């Protein structure tokens, strides 16, 4: 499978011809880009807008879905892109963060952006950085836009990084807003109250195009409705737009029936386990139905069926066959942990063998452990390779506060190996807590491309002991 753009240099009318003196190599590009992380998180749109103006407003005319929410926005984005691609649309998918490879963040037609396109796009930005300083995320967002324009995508699916109102992705011209559930996370930045967090996410509603949301809480819906009235946008609430019924739920995914205001879809298959993913799928389907009419995309029920069947979204209840079975999930806040626990209870009512947990400092360790630890026979705490990682002592203390004596292993790969050695062959090992933790776990298993499902399932798991 080739990287997008590598063989497409001859695209007629390429709006961004190569510039002499590009970065010498892809490693140089990564070193430059990740060096910008020192600037930290800086919410605000002024510099991103200034850079787009300097670049000639390349984002204008880019048709896009703009997806915000606390949990589920990445899954919804991936499902949206899969349906659009199944319908023959050349689709760009922008998500964050990545698990193993930076290029996962920017994909065209399901394929990671090629290094040359990213490097060329970066060279258009670099000369202006002395006057217009940008963060890592702001540059990455611009690289996504430049890549999608260069590759002439029909539609882009852009996932919000943090919040919405002041997120760098919120510079698109009249995108179609999609808002998943809204829960507590990033309270230090977005606000302590749920309505404050919701207000930040509602900031992506800026025009008159239809807004669709999976939100159910009345106070939050009232806030979204008020924002839609201010901008003249119709608000479509998923619970009024679609109904679904689970036919079968398994480790391999879910089979379900979906009825929307436009179509009835029988016997749909979604390879993402968990009832919550069916809700994400319903939101994506209804969004595509509505927006397809506006954009003339021609998405039909067979495209929906094929897109759902073929979607890949690593690190979200990603199941690796055993023994022992391994589940990788990036759940990192209480809401995500609650959903993960519910899915585990449904599929594994007898409980799991081992929980391997590594989190970041600013997350709610006790609340996440309270959801997940009771399901496990043993808990292993670890610390991912990040400046923001929670220490072993912090996680161990949180566990002990709940009456749990954890095993402590400093490095994620070694922690997973320890968890596998503790687990019985017929048990399940769950790795959770952050994207960093899941990414390092995948790499420790010899997996370099989490999107390559055949390679993922072909990997070798260290042997588990046989329980007496």
URURZI-V393541 format. One record per run of one state. SS is the DSSP state (2 for helix, 1 for strand, 0 for the rest). FROM is the first residue (numbers start at 0). LEN is the number of residues. If there is no record, write none. Layout:
ss=SS from=FROM len=LEN
ss=SS from=FROM len=LEN
//
This chain:
ss=0 from=0 len=3
ss=1 from=3 len=1
ss=0 from=4 len=21
ss=2 from=25 len=14
ss=0 from=39 len=6
ss=2 from=45 len=9
ss=0 from=54 len=9
ss=1 from=63 len=5
ss=0 from=68 len=2
ss=1 from=70 len=1
ss=0 from=71 len=1
ss=2 from=72 len=14
ss=0 from=86 len=4
ss=1 from=90 len=4
ss=0 from=94 len=7
ss=2 from=101 len=4
ss=1 from=105 len=3
ss=0 from=108 len=2
ss=1 from=110 len=3
ss=0 from=113 len=1
ss=2 from=114 len=12
ss=0 from=126 len=9
ss=2 from=135 len=15
ss=0 from=150 len=4
ss=1 from=154 len=5
ss=0 from=159 len=16
ss=1 from=175 len=4
ss=0 from=179 len=1
ss=1 from=180 len=1
ss=0 from=181 len=5
ss=2 from=186 len=4
ss=0 from=190 len=3
ss=2 from=193 len=11
ss=0 from=204 len=6
ss=1 from=210 len=3
ss=0 from=213 len=4
ss=2 from=217 len=14
ss=0 from=231 len=3
ss=1 from=234 len=3
ss=2 from=237 len=4
ss=1 from=241 len=9
ss=0 from=250 len=2
ss=1 from=252 len=8
ss=0 from=260 len=3
ss=1 from=263 len=7
ss=0 from=270 len=4
ss=2 from=274 len=21
ss=0 from=295 len=5
ss=2 from=300 len=10
ss=0 from=310 len=7
ss=1 from=317 len=3
ss=0 from=320 len=4
ss=1 from=324 len=5
ss=0 from=329 len=4
ss=2 from=333 len=14
ss=0 from=347 len=4
ss=1 from=351 len=6
ss=0 from=357 len=2
ss=1 from=359 len=1
ss=0 from=360 len=4
ss=2 from=364 len=11
ss=1 from=375 len=6
ss=0 from=381 len=7
ss=1 from=388 len=1
ss=0 from=389 len=2
ss=2 from=391 len=10
ss=0 from=401 len=5
ss=1 from=406 len=2
ss=0 from=408 len=3
ss=2 from=411 len=11
ss=0 from=422 len=1
ss=1 from=423 len=1
ss=0 from=424 len=3
ss=1 from=427 len=5
ss=0 from=432 len=2
ss=2 from=434 len=10
ss=0 from=444 len=8
ss=2 from=452 len=6
ss=0 from=458 len=6
ss=1 from=464 len=1
ss=0 from=465 len=3
//
